Amino acid sequence: MPLIGIPDIFIEPNICVMADSDWFHGYKYMNGHDCTKYKIMNNEHFDKVIQYDKKITQLLTEQGYEVRRFWEHKIKENPEKCLQEIIEAIKEARK
């Protein structure tokens, strides 16, 4: 059965890793970028995307999955830190 939200990486037994694009997942909007001038990817669009991402995280967590979300800029700035967080989640899952 496919996982809801389609994680970018799934690590057995229960780790879902999401790499969220700064633009497409609304990071810039959440941090004050006004998108009213855009036809499709406007403020209303990003409000829906942000709520959808929160709902997916909530549902996966309720189903027993460990969800790790990483913003694009965080992966670019410090991939080692992101990887370390994933490694810690793997170690926890094996206990």
C-alpha positions in Angstrom: 0.0 0.0 0.0 1.5 3.4 -1.0 2.2 5.9 1.8 0.2 9.1 1.8 2.1 12.1 0.8 4.7 10.1 -1.2 7.9 10.6 0.9 11.0 11.3 -1.0 12.8 8.6 0.9 11.3 5.7 2.9 13.6 3.8 5.3 12.4 0.6 6.8 10.7 0.1 9.1 8.9 3.4 9.5 10.9 6.5 8.5 9.5 9.0 6.0 11.9 11.7 4.8 10.4 14.7 3.0 12.7 17.2 1.2 10.5 20.2 0.8 11.3 22.8 -1.9 11.5 26.3 -0.5 9.3 27.7 -3.2 6.8 24.9 -3.9 6.1 24.2 -0.2 5.7 27.8 0.8 8.8 28.6 2.9 9.3 32.0 1.3 5.6 32.7 1.7 5.7 31.7 5.4 8.5 34.1 5.9 6.9 37.2 4.5 7.1 36.8 0.7 3.9 38.2 -0.8 2.6 36.1 -3.6 -0.6 37.9 -4.4 0.8 39.0 -7.8 1.2 35.4 -9.0 -1.7 33.8 -10.9 -1.5 30.2 -9.7 1.1 30.0 -6.9 -0.4 32.8 -4.9 -1.0 33.3 -1.2 -4.2 31.1 -1.3 -2.3 28.3 -3.0 0.5 28.4 -0.4 -2.0 28.4 2.4 -3.4 25.1 1.0 0.0 23.6 0.4 1.2 24.4 4.0 -2.0 22.9 5.5 -1.7 19.8 3.2 1.9 19.2 4.4 0.9 19.6 8.0 -2.0 17.1 7.5 0.2 14.6 5.8 2.8 14.8 8.6 0.0 14.4 11.1 -1.6 11.4 9.4 1.7 9.6 8.9 2.6 10.2 12.5 -0.8 8.8 13.6 -0.1 5.7 11.5 3.1 5.1 13.4 5.6 6.6 10.9 8.5 8.8 11.9 8.4 11.9 9.6 11.4 14.0 9.0 10.9 17.1 6.9 13.9 19.2 5.6 13.6 22.5 3.8 15.6 22.7 0.6 17.8 25.5 1.9 18.6 23.5 5.0 19.8 20.6 2.9 21.9 22.8 0.8 23.4 24.7 3.8 24.1 21.7 6.0 23.5 18.3 4.4 25.5 16.6 7.1 23.2 17.9 9.8 20.2 16.7 7.9 21.8 13.3 7.4 22.7 13.1 11.0 19.0 13.6 11.9 18.1 10.8 9.6 20.7 8.5 11.1 19.4 9.3 14.6 15.9 8.4 13.5 17.2 5.1 12.1 19.0 4.3 15.3 15.8 5.1 17.3 13.7 2.9 15.0 16.0 -0.1 15.5 15.6 0.0 19.3 
